[in-house]
Amino acid sequence: MRETPLSNCERDFLLQAIQEKKRLDGRQTYDYRKIKVMFGTDFGCCFVELGKTRVMAQVSCELVAPKENRPNEGLMFFNIELSPMASPAFEQGRQSELSVKLNRQLERCLRNSKCIDTESLCVVSGEKVWQIRVDVHMLNHDGNLMDAASIAAIAALCHFRRPDVGIQGDEVTVYSPEERDPIPLSIYHMPISVSFAFFQQGTYLLVDPCEREERVMDGLLMIAMNRHREICSIQSSGGIMLLKEQVMRCSKIASVKVSEITALITKALENDNTARKAGGRCGFAESMPQERITALKKETTPVEMTDATERANDIFLKSEVTPQTPSPVVPLPGLGQVGQGLQNSWGMEEDEQEDEEDFNSDEDKETMMEVGKKQQAQGDVVEISDSEEDEVVILQPEAEDKVPKNTSSSSHQKGPVTSKKRHRK
């Protein structure tokens, strides 16, 4: 899959920003992106983050037969893999022009510079030597792959430990790490590659170009140097003509950057060695208890909280008081409402009905009492029982011969008239 080309607007914007000495990520002309070096649980595994560019290097070894012209020297092999995970422009299983160029530059930087003592890798002269293999995997491509690959490769070689061997006659025994401590490689110096991007035919110069800056650059200069200011390799691509003064200026800048990166790698190695001797967790095992993925780790962003209390108080004072919402009316009988600021209406209708019935019964009693008093004043006899179920009223008309109340209920008397009213409360 071919990469998406830049539009004319993006290209003009980038070139205009470079002319004004501005970069997309806010860096200055000679600034590197943030570099982070991490080591794995096993020896020889290294992760390097150069901004958003991520590279992993893994070192391994095996016993092989040496070359005929150099029977006393070990072998060094480098392999750079550009996977589609790093960029959609990379194809799986197909060696592109970029991968060939990176492989050759890495071999010149590390193998041809004689930074590793290859004679110390010899086990039996002419028969058995150690072959050191360095596999570099690109995990994310955001520009300047060569610098990230060189840092990861040399850091992994410094971190690597090969097994110890024993020779008894013609028999070669390879001891495990439990039987004998592994042996580190003999490294003389640490060459680091520094890339310079040129624009407008060498008029403008940038250090550590990102992926978008690499698309609009006219040429690239890669200088591999150690902290002793010894140039290990130099390569120019793009077909631009550089002056001697430009190359000398780039070499001076590279010497400063190489010293800083070498100090960073040395510090990372010391921290890893200290953690392993203390018996603590190191490498990938350190991130396992937190249950987090190192690829998605994000640094905490500082937040200004000096005047937060004052601003909150000002907002609180300036804010208007919210009006209280009136209590909603219950639309249907049998429904109630319960809530803050609302009137509780659960069971209100039943209480009102009971109160009305009690009031009506009291009014009936008072009415009957008044009627009884009036009839008693007129000479009528009124009798009201105290029973809640029955109220008996006896009315007697005026007669000459009054019958006693005990015989008022007998059926053979013609005079008395009895009426009963039954009220149920």
C-alpha positions, 0 to 999 in steps of 0.5 A: 500500500502506497503512502498518502501523498501530501497536498500542496497546501500541507507542503507549502505550510511546512516549508513556510514554517521551516523558513520562519524557524518553526516546527509542527511540534514546537521544537527548535531547529536543533532539538531532539524529540524526547528519548526514552530507553527501556529494557525487557525482562530478558537480557538483550531486549530494548525498547526505544521511543523517539517521540512517537517513533517506537523501535524494539531491538532483540539480540540473540546468539548461537554457535556457528562455524567461522569464516575461512579468512577470519577463523578467530573472529565471531560474526555479526548479523543485523536485520531490520524489519518494517512491519505494516504495524508501523506504517501502512506504507510498509509491506509484510514479507517484502524488502523495500528500498528503505529497509535495504538502506537502513540495514546497510547504514546500521552495518556501517555504524556498528559492525564496520566501526569495530565497536564490538570485540569480535575476537572475544566471540571465538570459542574454538579457532576455526571451528566454533564462534559466536554469531550475534544477531540483532533484530530491529522491529519498527513498531511505529513510524513517525520519522527518523527511523535510523537514529531510533534503530541505532540507539536501540541496537547499541543499547540492546548489545550493551544489555545482552549477556551470552552464555558461558562455555567450557571446553574439555578436549573436543567437547564444547559445553554451553552452561545455562544461566542457572549454572554459570553467570552469563558474560557481557559482550566486550564493547569498545565504544557506542556509535550513535547515528544523528540525522540532518534534513536539508530544505531549499537546496541546503538553505535550511537545516533541521535535526531529527526530522519527523515523518511529515518533514521527511516528505518535504525535505530535499536531502538527508545527512546521517552521521554516526559518531561516538562520544570521543568525537570519532566519526564512524560513518557518514552518508548523504542521500537526496542528491544535494550538494553540501559545502564543507562548512555545512558538514563541519557544522553538522558534525559539531552538532552531532558530537553534542547530541551523541554525548547526551544520548550516550549518557542517557543509555549509560544511565538506563543501563545502570538503573536496570542493573541496580534493579536486577541486583536488588531483586526487584521487578524490572523491564516488562515485569515492572508494568504487570502489577499496574495492569497497564500497557506501556504503549498507551502510557501517557504522562500526567498533565499539570493543572493550574490550581492556584486560584481555583478556590477564589474563582469558584467563590466568585462564580457562586456569588454571581450565580442567581438563586434558582426559583423553587418550582411549585408543587404539582397538582395531583391529576387523578385520585389515588395518586400521590407525590413524594419528594423534596419541596413537594407536599405529601398527598399519600392517603390524603383523600381517605382521611378527608372522607373519614373526617367528612363522615365524622362531621356528618354524624356529629351534625345528625346527632346535634339535629336529633337533639334539637328536635327532641328538645323541641318535642319535649317542650311541646309535650312529646316524648323523645328517646335517643339511645346511645348505641352506635348502631341504632338510634330509637326515637319514640314519639307520643301524641297528646292523649288524656290517658298516658301509657307508661313507657314499659308498655309502649311496645305492646301490639294490643294498644292502639294509641302509641306509634313507634318509629325506628330509624337505623343509622350506620356510622 
